[in-house]
Amino acid sequence: MRYMMLLKLDPSAAPKEPSPELMEEMGKLIDEMTRAGVLLDTGGLRPAEEGTVIRLSGGKQTVVDGPYAEAKEVIGGYCIVQTKSHEQAVEWTQRFLALHGDEWEISAEIRQVEEPAA
């Protein structure tokens, strides 16, 4: 089963840049996930201010470029894993979040990727 972790953070509470120590620990975890055959893809996202939101309502599209009105939480990154169970995806996500320590206000939403019908 494939799962996507949507990594959410409060942009006003997060450090501007991850520390070198965090990046080193993150590299170790990513290596471990790769060796375990779990990690399919991961990445950080550019700031929301550089993004664009396209909405469809009543058949009409609206395009809005960032920055957006005071976002309390933004998606800062993602990770796609392949695990045998939801519980395994939760365990990997907990390890990922634990690396961030006390400096970060971060959460992850885990969603199973819909597989095509056979």
N, C-alpha and C positions, 0 to 999 in steps of 0.2 A: 504494500500500500504506500502511496506517495502522500506526503503531507507538506503543506506550506506553512511556515512560521512567518507571520506578519509582525515585525518588530516595531512596537510603538513607543514613542517617548514624548515627554513634555519638552518642547524646544527651549523653554525658558529655564528649565531645571537641569538640563544636560550640559556637560562640559562641551566646549566648542570642538575640541579634538580629543580622540581617545589617547590615553597615555601610552608611552612606549611599552610599559609593562603589560597593559591590557592587550596591545597589539601582539606582543610576544606570546602571551597565554592564549589568545585567540588563534594564533597560528598553530600552536600545539594541539588545540582542540580540533581545528579544521583538519590537521594531518591525521589525527586519530579517527575522526569521522570518515575521512577518505579511505584509510586503511581498512576500516570496518565495512566499507562498501555501503555506507548509509548516506553520505553526502552526494547530492545530485547537482546542486547549484547554490550559491550564496552571493550576496552583494549588499552593499550600502547604497542608499539613494541620495542624490543631490538634494540640497535644501528645498523645502516646499515653496519657498519664494521664487524658485526657478521653474516651478511646475505650471501646468495648465490643467484646469478642470473643464470638461465638456459635459454638459447636462442635456438630456433629452426629456422634455416635458410637453405633453399635448402635441407631439409631433414636431416641435420646434427645438432646435439645438441652440444652446448658449455656450460661448467660449469665454472663460475667465482666466486670465493669467495671474500668477501669484505676484505679490504676497497676498495672503488671504486674511480676512478679519480674524484677529486673535484666536488662532487654533490652540486648543488646550492639549491636543495630542495629534501627532503626525506619524505616518509610517516612515521610519528611518532606514529600514532595510528588510531583507527577506532571506529565508533559507528554505530550500526544498530538500527533503530527506525521503529516503525509502526505508521503511521499517516493517517489521512483521506485525506490529500492533500499534494502536493508539497510545498505549502505555509507554512503549519504547520511544515514540515521538515526544511524549511529555518528558521522559527522563533526559533525552538529549537537550531539549529546550531548557530544562531546569539547570543543567550544567552550563549551557551557554549564558543564561542570565546571571548565574552565580559569579561568573568571571568579572562582572561589572562592578561588584562591590558596592560601597555606600555612596559613591559620588553620583550614581545614575538613578533616575526615576524611569524605569523601562519595564514594559510588559510585552508579552508575546501572545498573539492569538494563533492557535493551531487549527488548521482546517484541512480535512482530507481532500485530496484532489480527485475530482470526479473522473473515473476511468471510462473510456469509450465502451459502449455495449458490444459484446462479442457477437 
